[in-house]
Amino acid sequence: MQPCRTTGLILTAALWAALSGCSRPLGPDHHPTPVCVFHLVPHAPHLRARIVYQDARGVWLYHLPSGKRRLLVPGGRYPRWSPDGVRIACHDGAHVWVVDAANARRTCLAVARAPRALGWRHDGKAVLFSDGHSLKTVSTTGGPVRVILSGRRVRELSAERRPGRVALTLKTATGFGVYLLDLPSGNLVRISRGCSASLSPGGHHVTVNEPDHHYLRLVQIEPLHVQRVFTPEVPLDNHKWSNHPGWIAAVSDPPERALYLYDLSHRRIFRLPDLKNVDRPDLFVVGGAIRAPPGATP
């Protein structure tokens, strides 16, 4: 991602101190930070990729650049690519499924009472899912369901990027907030108020959608630094960082619910004009790096 003009300061809180037991947020919610203005491109990018998303009928698989699509899981919700781009995790309101993207063959991993968010473990060997006020995990080869966080309403999660680190959107009495969960210690650290918690391919950045949905924060975790992306043309929601560090998928706010793709390298947002009334997109760039090398951005 190209550097942007700095209009404020770099936050100086230390994540390591927070993960060692500090309960305060990493930094204030309202700090002037670097701002990048992204402009809208009203067509799909020239990109070889696959997108899974949900609509009223279920979970779909959409191909770029051809625009071909097919229904994978009738009634499916919250689709998420495996780290290798071969399988998709989703649920149907009662069962957690893993689906082979090539042939749509499904395997039931767990039964849930009130599933919502799903994500993959970094190695693709387990699926994490929220169920009511708990966050749970289950192996893709079967076995018991294990609770890893209780007493929290997890609305979004991202765990596929880095061992031991999970980004969460939690609903609390004061609204939505983005948090980091350190699995080895169980420590939960608040990043900021907002939503759309999603980790970058290297696991070094997390997205935070600000409440007005025109500003998206790209929060570098170690050392802590924040950039803000501004989209003046349209408010966007439910962001998901792809397997490629330069691309993020999102949807516009109701009533349109169209699908958009952030091109971080060129500060553009592409609108896919043939997709409306969709939600929870997840973009997999064919040939894209599953994990960025150490020290890379993002």
Buried (B, 14 or more C-beta within 10 A) or exposed (E): BEEBEEEEEBBEBEBEEBBEEBEEBBBEBEEEBBBBEBEEBEEBBEBEBBBBBBBEEBBBBBBBEEEEBEBBBEBBBBBBBBBEBEBBBBBBEEBBBBBBBEEBEBEEBBEBEEBBBBBBBBEBEBBBBBBBEBBBBBBBEEEEBEEBBEEBBBBBBBBBBBEBBBBBBBBEEEEBBBBBBBBEEEBBBBBBBBBBBBBBBBBBBBBBBBEEBBBBBBBBBEEBBBBBBEBEBBBBBBBBBBBBBBBBBBBBBEEEBBBBBBBBEEBBBBBBEEBBEBBBBBBBBEEBBBBBEEEEBB
